[in-house]
Amino acid sequence: MGVNVDIILRLLPWLVFAAASASAAAGGDTLVVDQAGSGRFASIQAALNTISREHARPVIIAIRNGLYKEKIFITKSRLILLGEDRDSTRIVYPELRENWNRDHCGSDWGAGVVNIDTGVTDITMANLTIYNNYGSLHNAYNKHQFAIRGAGTRIILLHCAVISDGGDAVSLWNRETGMYYHADCRFEGWVDFVCPRGWCYVTRSTFYGHNTPSASIWHDGSANRAQKFVIRDSYFDGVPGFPLGRNHLDAQFFLVNCRFSENMADRPFIRPPSSPREWQWGARHYFHNCRREGADFGWFRDNLSSAEGAPRPEDINARWAFDGQWDPESTLPVLSVPQPGKHP
């Protein structure tokens, strides 16, 4: 039985913000960020910059409600960025990848709103909205505009809204060892707006695609035949005619108990003409109990039995998705802090 993420999310903000000031004053592992001045820091990056690389316990960055117009650089492991309320704790910054590349010798480090460095592990972001709004400010919607761009591993998103006015909103791109777990999230963007490299498991989330010629989801699993992108119990919507997915490189998709709006196009996963090579392991797009409003399409009929190992629907959980290397639902962060006498 997996951890009930909803219960954790209801408890964490209440417990953290009730005890955060006392914990920070006592030299604990919670740092409070508040634009209004009640915390130690007025910006998220200022709090991150004070953390030692040698810290042993997870450090909580407790972020009070507000609009944080800043770019975030995460260079240290074992961090929890926890917002007070998803819709009211917003990190918003406009950035176009090609502009950043041009000005930084082609580097992607800094091309996103939230940037996660190579080698970083065990990052959790919860109760936050992260939004790259370059497109709406400059009327440019189809180009790369990262909301999250990272090369770390064991990255968790819980009850987050990750939005881009362009493509590749969630770009976690550690193709060798990257593992990512996302639950109860809302993803929104244009081309390939959720596009992991490595292993990724998403559950109880919603996707909204704004484009028609491309796709909403994309995967690169070319570094290891076992790598997979698993989506369970989630809902896909978008503009009329939005396509579901594609993969230029070898990939492996599992969609279980998913629902598609009637706006989804009748187009199976494709290998685009720009792909550098044929899929060496063939087309690996697997479905179970997926339904489209209005009418189903034949290409997402149940076919789990044709996947390697013929997994049963009940076998497909987070631990299975990561091939036993990581079981995030057994180790999701739960804070042990005194219960306050009343809600702050």
N, C-alpha and C positions, 0 to 999 in steps of 0.2 A: 504494500500500500504506500503510495507516495505522500509526501508532505502536502498538507492543505495550504497552498500558497495564499489563498484569499484570507485565511485566518491570520497568517503571519503579517500580511500587508495591513490588516486592520489594526493589529497590535503594535507593530513597529513604530509608526509615527507617534502614537500616543505615548508609548513608553520612552522613546528616545527624547522627544522634545520636553517631556516632563522632567527628565533627569539630566538633560544635556548640560545645562549651566553648571550644576553641581559637579558633574563628571569632569568637565573641562577645567573648572577651578581647582579640582583635586589632582590635576595632572593625568586624568584618565585618557581613554582612547576615543573620545568623542570631541569633535571640533564643530562649533556652531557657526554657520554663515547666515547673516541677516543684514539685508540692505538698510533696514530701519535702525540698526545700531544696537540691538539687544544681544547680538552675538559677538564673538571675539573678532570675526572677520566680516568684511563687507563684500568680498568676492570669493568665488569658489577656488580660483587659482591661487589666491593668497593663502588659503587654508592648505591646499595641496603642497605648496612650496615649503611649508614648515615641517613636513613629515620626513623623518629620517628613513633612509633606504634600509637601515638595519632593524626597523621595527619588527617585532615578532608577532604581536597580536593584530587582528584586523582593526583598522582605524575607520571610524564612522565620521563622515562629513555630513552633518545634519543641516540641511538647507531649508531655511524658512521660506514661506511664500514670497514671490517676487518675480520680476522680469530681469534675468541676468543676461545682459548683452555682452557676453564674453566668449572667447574661444578657450577650450579646456585642453591642457596637455597632461596626460597621465603617464608618469614615468616610474611609478613605484607600485609594487604589488600589494595584495591583501588590503583592499580598500572597499568601503561601502559608501556610495553617494546616495543619500536618502532624502528625498523631497518631502515637504510637509503635506502637499496635496498635488496630485498629478496635473490637474488642470490649472493650478495657480502657482506652481513652482516650475518656471519656464526658463530654459537656456536657449537663447535665440541669437543667431549670428549669420550674416550673409557671406557666403564664400563660394566662388566658382573654381573648380579644380584647375582648369586651364590657365586662369589668371595666376593662381598660386604657383603652379608648375613653372610658368614663364618667369616669375620673379624669384624662384628658388632652385634654379638649375635642374628642373625636372623632378624635384623631390615631392613626395606626397605627405611628408611629415609636416602637419599643420594645415592640410587641405580640408579637414573636416571641422565641424563644430566641436565634437569631442574626439580627441586623438589619443590612441593608446599605443604606447611604444613597443617595439620588439622586445621580447623577453619578459614582459609583464604578465603576471598571472593573478587569478582570483580577484577579479573586479566585479562588483555588483552595483548596478544602478537601479533604483526603485523609486516609484512615485514621482516621476519626472516627465516633463515634456522637453524634448530636444528637437530643435527646428532650424533647418537651414533655409532661410527665406530669401536667398539671392534671386530666385526666379521671379517672384512676385514684385520685387523692387525694381528689376531691370527688364521685365518682360522676356525672360529667357528660361524656358522650362525643360528642354530636352537634353541638356548637357549634365555632366557629372557634378552633383552638388551633395557632397557627403554630409550627413548629420552625424554619423559615427564612422570613423575610419580607424582601423586598428590592426595590429599584428600580434596581439597577445594570445593567451589561451585561458580557458575556464572563465569566460566572460558571461555574466548573468544579467538579463534585463527582466525586472519584475514590475508589472503594472506601469509600464512606461508608454508614452506616445512618442514615436520617432517619425518625424515628418521631413520631407524634402520637397522643394519646388522644382527639383530636377531628378536625375537618375541616381541610382546607387546610394540610397539613403542609409542603409545599414550595410557597411562594407567592412566586415571582419575577415581579413585576408591573410591569415597564417595558413598557407596551403599545406604545410607539412604536418603540424601538430595542433592546429587550432580546433578548439571545442567550445561551443556556445550554446547556452540554454536560455530560452525566452518564454515567459509565461504571462498570460493576462495582459498582453500588450496590444497597442494599435499602431500599425505601420501604414504609412501613406507616402506615395511618391509617383515617379514617372518610370523611366526605363529601369528594369531589373532592380527595383527599390529594396528588395531583401535578397542579398547575393553573397552568401557565405562561401568561403573556401575552407575545406576540411570537413569537420563534423558539426552539425547543427540540429537542435531539437526545439521545436516551437509548439506550444500547447495553449488552448483557450485564448486565441488571439484573433484579431481582425486585420484584414488587408484591404486597402483601397488604391486601385491603380488609375492613373489619369491618362494613360496613353493607349493607343490602339495598334500601332504598327509593331510594337516590340513585345514585352511581357512584364509580368509583375515579379516573378521569382526566377532565380538563376542559381546555379551551383557549379563549383569547381571541385570535383573529387578525384582529380587526375593523379594526385601524389600517392594514393593508396586505394586499392580496389575496395576496401571496407568502408571508406568514407561515405557518409550519407547525409541527406537533408530530410528530416522527418518533421511532418506537420500533422498534429492531431487536434481534433475537436475545435476547428477554427472556421472562420467565415471569410470568403473572398467576395469583394464587390468592386465596382469601378464604373468608369464611363461606358456608355453603350459600345459593345464590341471589344472590350479589353481582353487580351489573351492571357492565359494563365502563366505559362513558363517556357523556357528555352535553356539550352546549354551549349556553349561553344566547345567546351572541353568535356572530358569524361565526367559524368555525374551520376548520382543515384538518389532518386526522390521517392519518398513514401508519404502518401496522403491518406490519413485514416479518419473516418467520421467527419469529413469536411463538408461544408455547404458552399455552393456557388450561387451568386445572384443570377437572375435571368439575363443580365447584361454581359455575362461572360461569352466570349466568342467560341464557336465550334472549331477550335484549332488545337490539335495535340501539341505536346512539347516538340520543338524543332531544333535542328542543328543549323544555325544561320550560315549563309554563304561565306561570311567572314571568318568562319572557324578555321583554325590553323591545320587541323587534321581530322581524320575520321575518328569516331568514338571507338577506342580499342576494345572496350568491353561491351559494345552494343548499346542499344536503347534500354535504359533501366528506369522506368517510370511506373511506379506501382501504386495501386489504389485499393481501398476497402471502404465500403459503405459511404461513398461520396455521392451527393445529390445536388442537382441544379434546380433552382426554382423554375417552374414552367415545364421543363422536360430535360431528361438526362441525355448526354452524348455517349456514343459507344466507346470512345477512346478512354473514358475513365471508369469503365466497368471493373468489377472486382478481379484482381489478378495477382494477389499476394502469393499464390501457390507457385507462380513462375519466378519469383525472386529466389536468389541463392539461399538455401536452407529452408525455403518455404515457411517463413514465420507465420504464426497465428496472430490475429489481431490483438489478443490479450498479451502476447509477448512483446509488443512494440511499445516500450516505455523509454524513459531517458537513459537508464543504464544500458539497455539493449542498443539504443542509438549510438552510444559511445563505445560499443564493443567491450564493455566492462572496465574501461580505463577510468571512468568517472561516473559517479552516481550523485548528481547535484541535488536530487530530491531527498536524499538522506542527510545532506549536509548544508541545506539552505540556512543562511545566518539567522539565528534567533538570539535576541539580546537578553541577558540576565541582569535586569536592573530592578531596583525597588519599585513597587507599585505606588504611584502617588496617591495622596488622599483624595484628590479631585482632578478633573480634566483641566489642563492649563488654559 
